[in-house]
Amino acid sequence: MRRKGEAEALALRVYRYGEAVLRQRATPVPVVTDSLRRLADDMVDTMHAAKGVGLAAEQVGRTESVCVIDIPEGCDEPEDEAFNAPIPMPLKLFNPEIVACEGSQRDKEGCLSFPNVGGSLTRAAQVTCQYLDEENRPQIITARGFLARALQHEIDHLNGILYIDHMSAVERLACAAKLKKLAKANGGVR
């Protein structure tokens, strides 16, 4: 997911729509190693430099099941922010999987792999996610609002699903020219 604007110096290259790796399904990691911890740290640095709030391994050309999320304070409704307060940021998730969804929310969404393309999507309002943390400990969190949306977005990336796949036909048609141009500039895989 993306915040407004993009920074210039990124730790890792962010792959864009049209590059085949974005459609690849992530491979679960058998154990979180020092190398994977460094990857997650570099992904957090890249995400922050690009003014993003989430980043999945496919977006940096890797296929391990790793994603990172950092929702800044004040980005969510006060009640959702209070609900999510015990969840430490930035989140570094290894082998994340959504195990329960509840309700629905509709809001604008963007992605670092889709510069200048955005749209409104409906996603679950609350999700429960299980994952391994950096110390190989199983974790389960339940999140609402913007954090729930970010978890769904990044875990979709790990499954080779892009946020545009969730757009309505009308939304997708509205950005079809931008998508075609972006795909063509980056290898043509749609």
C-alpha positions, 0 to 999 in steps of 0.5 A: 500500500502507498502513502502520498508521494514517493521518496528518491532513495530506496533500499531495494528496488520496488517492482511495478505492474507488468513485472512477472514477479508480482503475479508469483505466489510466495513460498512459505519460509521453513524458518526465519533466518538472519538473512530473512530478518535483514530482508524484512529490515530492508523492506521496512526501510524501502517502504518508509523511503517510498512513503508506503504503509506496507510492502510484500516480498514480491514487490522487491523481486523476492518470493519468500512469504514475507511482508511488512506493515507500518501504519502511522498514528492518526491514519485510522478512525479513533476507535479502530486505532484504539483497537489496534494499539496493542499491535506493535509497528512496524509489523514484520510478518513471515508466512502470514495467513488470514484465518478469519474475516468480519464485516466490510469496509470500502475505501481508497487504496493504492500500491507502491507497484502502481504509481499514480493508480488508485481506486476504491475497494471493498475489503473485510473490516476486521481480520485475524491473521496468524504468522511467524515473528522474527524469533520464529514464534507463532503469533495471532493478531486481530486488526480493524480498519486501515490495518486490516485493509493493509494486512489483506492487501499485502497478503494478497501480494504474497498470493499473486493477487493485486489490488486491481483484481478486486476493483469493480469493472467500472473502476478498472475501466477508469484506470485501464489506460494507465494500467496498460501503459504501466504494464507495457513499460514493465514487461507486459505481464498483467 
